[in-house]
């Protein structure tokens, strides 16, 4: 043996042993099929409405990660929390964007003014449908008319129509206990399809008809409100009392489809008005912006994909299993692959209201209006691992002061 190469030989053997041991200790998550069980959606929402029944069958199974061998940080008391109103369920609606965005604005109001005010999600939803109907006419029916939208639709509506406290406009008719927009949406869609078929592009007629449908199911929103003995229009209330300046809020995304540090289009059906004011960041900057914001006392409204095997209602967590992709392979390319093949879509909007470092990694306290968030022990909350944000969450809404470092690279 040539002994001058002996140190190199020893080093090679050491590295081999290290790699083998590393592979042995690397987390290897397991998958299982579990029987779907009725939850808040079936037991509360459907049972509280007439003519609604559970869609679950006794033989329905779902593919999932096996969570049973792990302990997750699901104690809200251990999170660094930023003020927010208690979680509310969105009922039988697809209006998570309004619940997340409204909750975000409530936290911003408290940060700016110290006023703890519960705002009406449905005031925003009402006027959002009016804006959709206008867009439908302007674009001769070439649009996505449904319930989904983005969190920045809330600041868009506040800028044009204002906001009101929840007690001034519930969006529910007398006797209703939950929001249920199924029939309302169906009627609006049927009407707009008839407009398109008949080539009847009279905007006044379309808007008045949509208003009549909305008023029938949700009630008419107030043109003025009384707050602490004074009368305000919704726009005056938003500016004078909430002190919300809509133009102070910016949306961010991270995609390789366009160059970083410039504005672009979020190419997603829920961005129905084709907003191209999303500031595109590298994935490292995207995560840095989130962490800088939440640790400095700014909450974040965020939207993305929740249809994953590592997303679980019972355990209340969102993680990326190793059988999906090992953690050290989560990067801009693996994120972009999922955006391109549509395995990442914009399913749901939520509100990040807290954080903690647990076993050396960041976890986020999520306020969630979806029915699944009310199945676990901590009603209305979820707990997201940082890797899940990196890989699956598409965009976020943040106050400009929390984003100066990044906006300065883009806005010259």
Protein Blocks (a to p, Z undefined) as FASTA:
>chain_A
ZZklmmmmmmmmmmmmmmmmmmmmpccdddddddddddfklmmmmmmpghiacfbdfklc
cddddfklpccdfbfklpccddddddddebjadklmmmmmmmmmmmmmmmmnopacdddf
klmmmmmmmmmmmmmmmnnopacddfbdcfklmmmmmmmnopadfklonopaehiabdcf
klmmmmmmmmmmmmmmnopacfklmmmmmmmmmmmmnopadfbdceehiacdfklmmmmm
nopafklpccddddfkbcehiacddddfklmnopakbccddfklmmmmmmmmmmnopacd
ddddfbdfkbcfklopacddfklogfklgcfklmmmmmmnopaccfbccddfbdcdeehi
acdddddfbfklmmmmbghiacddfklmmmmmmbdcddfklmmmmmmmmmZZ
